[in-house]
Amino acid sequence: MAAPASWETVIGLETHVQLRTASKMFCGCSAAFGAPPNTNVCPVCLGLPGALPMANGLALQLAVRAALALGCTVHSRSVFARKNYFYPDLPKGYQISQFEQPLATEGSLSYLSPDRGIATATIQRLHVEEDAGKSLHDRFPKHTAIDLNRCGVPLVEIVTGPDFRSPQEARAYLLTLKQVLEYAAVSDCDMEKGSLRVDANVSVRRVGRPELGTKTEVKNINSFAYVEKALTVEHDRQIALLEGGGTVEQQTLLYDAKTNSVRPQRAKEASHDYRYFPDPDLPPLVLREEFIAEQQALLPELPAKKRERFVEKYALSVTDAAVLTADRSVADYYEAVVHAGADAKAAANWVMTEVLADAKDHADGLRVPAGALANLIGLVRGGTLSHQAAKRVFGEVADHGGEPRNVAEALGLIQVADTGVVTGWVSEVLVSHPTEVARYRSGETKLLQFFLGQVMKLSRGKADPKLAQRVLEEKLVA
Ligand SMILES: [Zn+2]
């Protein structure tokens, strides 16, 4: 009997993204993160009788922009619905969401799959909803506290098809989604602050089988580091179950990062009878065509487009272009350096190494002005500074500012291309290393690098390396 085909994972993702607004979705309360518990609340978001919700115009603009950035069709008419369920952090007893008529449908997002190259995820729908409050289990021993500040904070939910074939793919998609939403400036996508949260539908099937296996829903994945872990734990669990002759039960699971395991949500919490119906307090959301066109016009060039353009315009590799366009501010900075006159390839190398390393270590971001970096690159190109010396100047300009040439002069790093001076250094090196000179002359020509190193050391990095090499070769032959 042939061995059974191996298993394939099928994953679909539902991502909740907090929109970048100052106030909540249906009231004027602040949507800021980190306020003292229960201070950003009012009768509307607490669901007190008689309070009436009113949709936040900016939230709607951002939601439409998010939908357009993901290539969705934005519907001119969508409907807010009540999603009814009981939970302590939901004072109204329902969440305002969209159900049968969502804001947008039928989008797609291409991303780089680690297994399949460029892959495309379908965006089945994108709808607007409000967030619920938060249960705090670690505040008081043996008690659960409730913070309602988050109640009513505007979200979009972005639902993909069952398109991912591995936890790694799901993660790659999420990183791309985050990139696009950050470019479109609709959200800060900060997972640690809860502004991007993911639920996943996971099932497994034998490779080659068309039908989907029974899926489970994994919730509570709240960091990028956990996405792969949580999904791997769940697909391993399902495969072990099936190989042991069992069946997968359709259920909702919570991921526990501390134990790296999943556990079923209590049956009561998992009740899926939400009894949706249109919210009688809110009229249908009707969007004019001009409004949608305005939002489209406000979208910047998105990462995929920018990447292609960088490859085309600056003759960069796809990998380099991907690094440079991962963050919009870095991409803009790179282009500013090139526009200030730097060679495109050299500028790419500087931004990908020194600039990004410096930005990683310093919260204040890109510290060397684009014009200054362009000048610095010019100094290396013109032979005034060695690459090594330029790196020092870069650090100095980052820490203390200043013009690269002045800084290089002050540090005594200007390269010496005076043949007389360089010949002096070369002679001194050769005199103090007679054994190596003899070895070189008897054929060990790879010692040239050693001599060059000695000249650079003696000149404290100031010797023009090309000139030094030429003088060395002449003197060693003699
Ligand atoms: Zn409120």
Residues whose N, C-alpha, C, O or C-beta is under 5 A from the ligand:
A	BS01	ZN	C27 G28 C29 N40 V41 C42 V44 C45
